[in-house]
Each structure stands twice: as C-alpha cells, then as structure tokens.
Amino acid sequence: MRLAYSSNAYRKFSIEETIARIAGLGYEGLELLADVPHAWPAGLLPQRKQAIRDSLEKHHLQISNLNAFMMNAVADPRQPFWHPSWIEPDPHYRAIRREHTRRCLQLARELGAPSIQTEPGGPPTEGQSWSAATAVFYEEFMPCVEEAERREVFLLIEPEPGLLIETFEQYLEFTGRIGSPWVGLNFDVGHAYCVGQDPAEWIARMALHTRHYHLEDIAASREHRHLVPGRGAMDLRAVLGEIKRTGYKGWITVELYPYLDDPDAAGREAREHINKIVQFAI
C-alpha cells in the first residue's frame, strides 16, 4: 500500500504549491484534481502540463489517480461537484461530462496517472427509474470505456451516497454489462460506511474490481462529510488490515476536500494517524 493525498483539499492553492506542500507532509503520491484551479483538461496548455511534470519530479511525487469526478469549472448552481452528471435530461449537457472524461483519460496517459475516477451516474431526476437512468449512463459511458482501453488507463466508478450507484451491488450490476478489464472500482471506504455497508466486510469481496482507494473518516451519524482519519467512528484499523490481507500494492488516497482552510494540518494529522494504526492492522 502506498499513501497519497488528494489535491482537492488545496483548491485555494496553485498546483505547484500544492505539490510542494503535499510532498512536505511526507506523502509519496498526489491525487490530481482534473478541475480548476489545478488541471482542468479543456484549458490545460502543453506548458502547464509540463510544469506539473516538472513539479512532481522536483518534489519526488507520483500521481496516484486523476480525480475526474469534480467539475467546479462548469459552476452548475445545483452542486459544484457532480453536475453535469452522466444522466442529465439534456443530452447536450450530459455530453460535457462524457467529453470531460475522455479528456481526463488522455491527460492521465500524458502525465502517467494509472487511473481516473468518475461519478456514478449522478443524482436521478424525479420519476426516473433505475433501469432508465442506467440505460442513459451506459450509452454515455461506453465511448469513454473505449477511450480507456485505447489509452490503457483504468476508468473507475466511485459509488456515492445519494447518486445513481450507491452500493457495491449496484456497481456490480452496472459494470456486469460492460465487461472491460479497464473499468474498475474506486473504493471510497467512507462512502460505503455512509450507506450502511461495512467497508472491512466488502474489501475482499471487491478486491478483483478495486484499482484505487479513497480513505477518510465518517461520524457515527453516517452523514456524508469527510473527516480526518481518527476523528470519526469508522474502524480504520480493520479497514487497513483487510486491504493488506488482499495483497493490494496500489495507492490509498486520503481525501479531505472539506478542509480548505488548513489542508496541511488535516493531511499531517491524517498521515500520523494512519501510520500509527497501520502497524497494528494485521
């Protein structure tokens, strides 16, 4: 297991300063936010891509994953992270999500990121059935699957409370129709906890699908609000122990996007807590 920190906690900083700060905290990797102000693909010039490469090399960081979930650049007034979704009623509007995802796959290939993750279909509209929503999702998603296969970059779906795919069963049902080795799971342990699925019980069951982990803590209320590891009610020692038992060798990214005011302190506390418990995990 290798530990990274998501740059989405540093939305008040440039990507160069973010890379320097995350490296200064002792993390091995960085999850790159494919959004403003860090790496919005639609407006990222070759010089800026090279600047990211140079900064990563200077600070000895690797990219754990490319976050293609958030789309603050579009500035949808309903919610700045998951709109436009894969299942917007307007086909021209949901095409923005599709084309953004394709650009992210290309960017991941150019920067050496092994994977990107995307939102799991978005929030269903009133009266929209599961079958109708997943049919739209599938139609929009498949061109991106083909792009992932061409680029040899993993395209990961991240189940999310309140969105179309919330649970692992729903993930398996949807991806069972796809059958591509380049489609996988971004296993967010806090999201599983929020929807009543004990992440420690699902890690081995989803190991063949999981290509990347997000790690945070969640309060006992199961409210979907990311907390610094150690501040919530989750048994993260059990979670990390189960991940180790599967033989997983990839990245675990700490995701603390609510901590914009002091991401350094949050990231430092998270890393210290994880390092403290991981030696006792198994």
C-alpha positions in Angstrom: 0.0 0.0 0.0 1.2 3.5 -0.9 -0.2 6.6 0.7 -1.3 9.7 -1.3 -3.2 12.9 -0.6 -5.8 14.4 -2.9 -5.1 17.9 -4.2 -8.9 18.6 -4.0 -8.2 19.8 -0.4 -5.9 22.6 -1.9 -8.4 24.4 -4.1 -7.1 27.7 -2.7 -3.6 27.0 -4.0 -1.9 26.6 -7.3 -0.9 23.1 -8.4 2.8 23.8 -8.0 2.3 25.0 -4.4 0.0 22.1 -3.7 2.6 19.6 -4.9 5.3 21.2 -2.7 3.0 21.1 0.3 1.9 17.5 -0.1 5.5 16.4 -0.5 6.4 18.4 2.6 3.9 16.4 4.6 5.7 13.2 3.7 3.2 11.6 1.3 4.5 9.5 -1.6 1.8 10.5 -4.0 -0.8 13.0 -5.0 -4.2 12.6 -6.5 -4.5 15.3 -9.1 -7.7 17.3 -9.3 -8.7 17.5 -13.0 -10.6 20.7 -12.3 -10.0 24.3 -11.5 -7.6 25.5 -10.2 -5.3 22.6 -10.8 -5.7 20.7 -14.1 -8.9 21.4 -15.9 -8.2 19.4 -19.1 -10.2 21.6 -21.5 -7.9 24.6 -20.8 -4.7 22.9 -19.9 -1.9 24.1 -22.3 1.1 21.9 -23.0 3.3 24.3 -21.0 1.1 23.8 -17.9 1.2 20.0 -18.3 5.0 20.2 -18.4 5.0 22.4 -15.4 3.0 19.7 -13.5 5.5 17.1 -14.6 8.5 19.2 -13.6 7.0 20.0 -10.2 6.2 16.3 -9.5 9.7 15.3 -10.4 11.3 18.1 -8.3 9.4 17.0 -5.2 9.6 13.2 -5.9 5.8 12.7 -6.0 3.8 10.3 -8.2 0.2 10.7 -9.3 -1.9 8.1 -7.6 -5.1 8.8 -9.5 -6.7 11.6 -11.5 -9.9 13.0 -10.0 -12.3 13.4 -12.9 -15.3 13.4 -10.5 -15.5 17.1 -9.6 -16.4 19.7 -12.2 -16.3 23.0 -10.4 -15.2 24.7 -13.6 -18.7 24.3 -15.1 -20.2 26.1 -12.0 -23.6 24.4 -12.0 -25.6 26.2 -9.4 -27.2 22.9 -8.1 -24.0 21.4 -6.9 -20.4 22.1 -8.0 -19.0 18.6 -7.8 -21.2 16.1 -9.7 -23.1 18.2 -12.3 -23.2 17.9 -15.2 -23.8 14.2 -14.5 -24.0 11.2 -16.8 -27.8 11.2 -16.7 -28.7 14.8 -17.2 -32.1 15.2 -19.1 -30.4 17.4 -21.7 -28.2 15.2 -23.9 -26.0 18.2 -24.8 -25.4 19.0 -21.2 -24.5 15.4 -20.2 -22.1 15.4 -23.2 -20.0 17.8 -21.2 -19.4 15.0 -18.6 -18.6 12.5 -21.3 -16.1 14.7 -23.2 -14.5 15.8 -19.9 -14.0 12.2 -19.0 -12.4 11.5 -22.4 -10.1 14.4 -21.9 -9.2 13.2 -18.5 -8.2 9.8 -19.8 -5.9 11.5 -22.3 -4.4 13.7 -19.6 -3.9 10.7 -17.3 -2.0 9.0 -20.1 0.2 12.1 -20.7 1.0 12.6 -17.1 1.5 8.9 -16.1 -1.5 8.5 -13.9 -2.7 4.9 -13.7 -6.4 5.7 -13.4 -9.1 8.3 -13.3 -12.3 8.1 -11.3 -15.7 9.5 -12.2 -19.1 10.0 -10.5 -21.5 7.0 -10.5 -24.3 8.3 -12.7 -25.3 11.4 -10.9 -28.5 12.1 -9.0 -31.6 10.6 -10.6 -34.2 13.1 -11.7 -37.8 12.9 -10.2 -39.6 9.9 -11.6 -36.6 8.4 -13.3 -36.4 4.7 -12.8 -33.2 2.8 -12.1 -33.4 1.0 -15.5 -34.0 4.1 -17.4 -31.2 6.0 -15.7 -28.6 3.2 -16.1 -29.5 2.9 -19.8 -28.6 6.6 -20.3 -25.5 6.1 -18.2 -24.4 3.1 -20.2 -24.9 4.9 -23.5 -22.8 7.9 -22.5 -20.2 5.8 -20.6 -19.2 3.3 -23.3 -17.3 5.7 -25.6 -15.2 6.5 -22.5 -14.6 2.8 -21.9 -13.3 2.5 -25.5 -11.1 5.5 -24.8 -9.8 3.9 -21.6 -8.9 0.8 -23.5 -7.0 2.8 -26.2 -5.2 4.8 -23.6 -4.6 1.8 -21.2 -5.8 3.9 -18.3 -8.2 2.5 -15.7 -11.7 4.2 -15.7 -13.0 3.9 -12.2 -16.6 4.3 -10.9 -16.9 5.6 -7.4 -20.2 4.7 -5.6 -21.5 7.8 -3.8 -24.3 8.3 -1.3 -27.3 9.9 -2.9 -26.2 9.3 -6.5 -27.4 6.6 -9.0 -24.9 3.9 -7.9 -24.6 4.0 -4.1 -23.8 0.4 -3.2 -21.4 -2.3 -4.3 -24.3 -4.5 -5.5 -25.4 -1.6 -7.8 -21.8 -1.2 -9.0 -21.6 -4.9 -9.9 -25.0 -4.9 -11.6 -24.0 -2.0 -13.8 -20.4 -3.0 -14.6 -21.5 -6.5 -15.3 -22.9 -5.2 -18.6 -19.6 -3.7 -19.6 -17.0 -6.5 -19.3 -13.9 -4.4 -19.9 -10.7 -5.0 -17.9 -10.1 -1.3 -17.9 -13.2 -0.5 -16.0 -12.9 -0.8 -12.2 -13.9 0.4 -8.8 -12.7 3.4 -6.8 -13.4 2.1 -3.4 -14.2 5.0 -1.1 -14.3 3.5 2.4 -16.3 6.4 3.9 -19.0 6.2 1.2 -19.5 2.6 1.9 -19.9 3.4 5.6 -22.4 6.1 4.8 -24.8 3.8 3.0 -24.6 1.1 5.7 -22.0 -1.2 4.1 -19.2 -2.1 6.4 -16.1 -1.4 4.2 -14.0 -4.0 6.0 -16.5 -6.7 5.1 -16.5 -5.7 1.4 -12.8 -5.2 0.7 -12.0 -8.9 -0.1 -15.3 -9.3 -2.0 -14.5 -6.3 -4.2 -10.7 -6.9 -4.5 -10.8 -8.1 -8.1 -12.6 -4.8 -9.1 -10.7 -2.3 -6.9 -8.0 -0.3 -8.6 -7.7 2.6 -6.1 -8.9 3.5 -2.6 -10.1 6.8 -1.0 -9.7 7.0 2.7 -11.4 9.3 5.2 -13.3 9.0 8.4 -17.1 9.5 8.9 -19.1 10.4 12.0 -21.3 7.8 13.8 -24.3 9.6 12.3 -23.1 8.3 8.9 -23.6 11.8 7.5 -21.7 12.1 4.2 -19.0 14.5 5.4 -15.3 13.6 5.1 -13.4 13.8 8.4 -9.8 13.5 9.2 -8.9 9.8 9.9 -9.2 9.3 13.7 -11.9 11.9 14.2 -14.9 9.8 13.2 -16.5 6.5 14.1 -15.0 4.2 11.5 -12.8 1.2 12.4 -10.0 2.2 10.0 -7.6 -0.3 11.6 -9.9 -3.1 10.4 -10.2 -1.4 7.0 -6.5 -1.1 6.5 -6.0 -4.6 7.8 -8.4 -6.1 5.3 -6.7 -4.1 2.5 -3.3 -5.5 3.5 -4.8 -9.1 3.6 -5.8 -8.8 0.0 -2.2 -8.2 -1.1 -3.1 -4.8 -2.5 0.0 -3.0 -3.7 -1.6 0.2 -5.1 -2.5 3.6 -3.9 -4.6 4.7 -1.0 -5.5 8.4 -1.3 -6.6 10.4 1.7 -9.4 12.6 0.5 -10.2 15.6 2.7 -11.7 18.2 0.4 -13.8 20.0 3.1 -10.6 21.1 4.8 -9.8 24.1 2.5 -8.8 26.4 5.3 -5.9 24.3 6.5 -5.3 21.3 4.3 -1.7 20.9 5.6 -2.9 20.4 9.2 -5.6 17.9 8.1 -3.2 16.0 5.9 -0.5 15.9 8.6 -2.9 14.6 11.2 -4.3 12.0 8.8 -0.9 10.7 7.9 0.2 10.5 11.5 -3.0 8.6 12.5 -2.7 6.2 9.6 1.0 5.5 10.3 0.1 4.8 13.9 -2.6 2.3 13.3 -1.3 0.5 10.1 1.4 -1.4 12.0 -1.3 -2.9 14.2 -3.7 -3.5 11.3 -2.7 -7.2 11.0 
